[in-house]
Amino acid sequence: MRKLRLNTMALGLKLLAIIWVLCRIGGVASHGDQPFSKISVHETVYALNDAAYVKASPLVLGLKGQTSEWLTVTLHNPIPSVDDWIGVFSPANFSASTCLPDSSMVAPPLLCTAPIKFQFANYSNPNYKDTGKASLKFRLINQRSDFSFALFSGGLSKPKLVAVSNSVVFAYPDSPNYPRLAQGKMWNEMTVTWTSGYGINEAEPFVEWGRIGEVARRSPAGTLTIDRNSLCGAPARTVGWRDPGFIHTGFLHELWPNSVYTYKLGHKLLNGSFIWSQVHQFKSSPYPGQDSLQRVIIFGDMGKDEADGSNDYNNYQHGSLNTTKQLIKDLKNYDIVFHIGDLCYANGYLSQWDQFTAQVEPISSTVPYMVASGNHERDWPNSGSFYENNDSGGECGVLAETMFYVPAENRAKFWYSTDYGMFRFCIADTEHDWREGSEQYKFIENCLASVDRQKQPWLIFLAHRVLGYSSTSFYAVDGAFGEPMGRESLQKLWQKYKVDIAIYGHAHNYERTCPIYENICTSNEKHDYKGSLNGTIHVVAGGGGASLTDFGNVNTTWSLVKDVDYGFLKLTAFDHSNLLFEYKKSSNGKVYDSFSISRGYKDILACAVDSCPPTILAS
């Protein structure tokens, strides 16, 4: 009987452990609310006041082909309140006539779509409560439709529509915009993805490109789009829905390594005329193993922010613009960018993808902008994501997979490898199963095993969630210091194939570990590594721009540097033997932490614990 009780207790403990893991998987922090989710869209009521007005000017934007422009909104409310706000709507007609009724027996609500941005009436008008008058500045980008501005009272939770402005439009609303470069499946291939208002039945999309001084050639582009039925739930299919336009991708083949190319985006209309973008340029990738200066930027969780102060709620993505500005300022000093998940935090409000691609366009149009999948791109219940939460707002990966190209075999499975000269990058998708025996585990091992370390000595593992080590608060609270089952599944691969650095986002801070294997530091050095590391250095670089995360009140032996601030990483390979790692602050671009690795090929070949197969003496 005693033995039976002990077995029952053991079984109960196992069940508790399983439940704990499942709770951890489903309950990881989602880092704050999307500002639009605070607007009670369906609760909006009429409160139109003939004495109130909203006026927007100028009426036509982008007359010189600009994709963004500032305008002024003046307003008056005879019954002002501190919680009055202006919503920017696009398309301009947001009346009930545009709503899709849930059934033929139920009338649609007055308002069924969220604004694309909003700003409180007293944002730059401290006397608004007394005067009822305000003047606001908005920065709009070309989003393929017209705009209107609506004045609401009642705050975000009980909106009352008081007045609506005239409409405003861009002069060339359908033009090709926001190019995003990405490496193709071969080292000598570059892809260009962009957004326009032209469907495949209206115009033929293509890229005109070539090396400077040579005859330009044209490459046709494929066209994709998204409808509501492609998405998994609300708000993406309801109040957050907005037509994303048409997404085109062209493939530029057989590029000469490390050469400067110019390109422009084109659409040939049915009448034979052409619509062109401005001319851009990029430098092609070095061939695998090429000995040249190679500089890489890495960060996660940047999001987007508004230069006009719109949507400023709960410090949601306060550092995003600083990171973007620093990267634009330093554009000539790096060659490729990796944004490792949580791209724009649209969370089902589709208009924000245009806003994000416009924000990063100066970067993504010039250097490859490689992305990884995060919880805010992919996670949704019963959609095949590893984590059963609502963090994607019903997007379930569709927007990220369509808006950005990655050289994956199947973009719904967002894992891939890419070579850049002396670097091999293995990019995991933490929103799908990575554990031993899974399809992704096999990919990770093949990516790590297939690299020729004599030619590509720098082996980097990238993922969104922390599969390695982090002492951030939500990882430290239960002592896991990372995703459950992360290290347990992958650390033998990192060690066997001698991964140099593993880099993650998700935790919105910066942290660097010692070279480590199975929770034990394999080196006492902190900044100047020479010879074999004997383990992998793990780095969290999730301070791209979204609201910051504190560390737990726990000190570990493996954590060398911590910083609760916005920043990004820069890796510089000078040659096959020397690598410089830098963590830079987004606020000023200055280096806060750094280390170097100096070694030869024989140091990579050298055996460490569990890095070489066991041997026996020959008979």
Buried (B, 14 or more C-beta within 10 A) or exposed (E): EEEEEEEEEEEEEEEEEEEEEEEBBEEBBBBBEBBBBBBBBBBBEEBEBEEBBBBBEEEEBBEEEBBBBEBEBBBBBEEBBEBBBBBBBBBBEBBEEEBEEEEEEEEBBBBBBBBBBBBBBBBBBEEBBEEBBBEBBBBBBBBBBBBBBBBBBBBBEEBBBBBBBBBBBBBBBBBBBBBBBBBBBBBBBBBBBBBBBBEBEBBBBBBBBBBEEEEEEBBEBEBBBBEEEBBBBBBBBBBBBBBBBBBBBBBBEEBEBBEEBBBBBBBBEEEEEEBEBBEBEBBBBBBBBBEBEBBBBBBBBBBBBBEBBBBBBEEBBBBBBBBBBBBBEBEEEBBBBBBBBBBBBBBBBBBBBBBBBBBBBBBBBBBBBBBBBBBBBBBBEEBBBBBBBBBBBBBBBBBBBBBBBBBBEEBBBBBBBBBBBBBBBBBBBBBBBBEBEBEBBEBBBEBBEEBEBEBBBBBBBBBBBBBBBBBBBBBBEEEBBBBBBBBBBBBBBBBBBBBBBBBBBBBBBBBBBBBBBEEEBBBEBEEEBEBBBBBBBBBBBBBBBBBBBBBBEEEBEBBBBBBBBBBBBBBBBBEBBEBBBBBBBBBEBEEBBBBBBBBBEEBBEBEBEBBEEEEEEEE
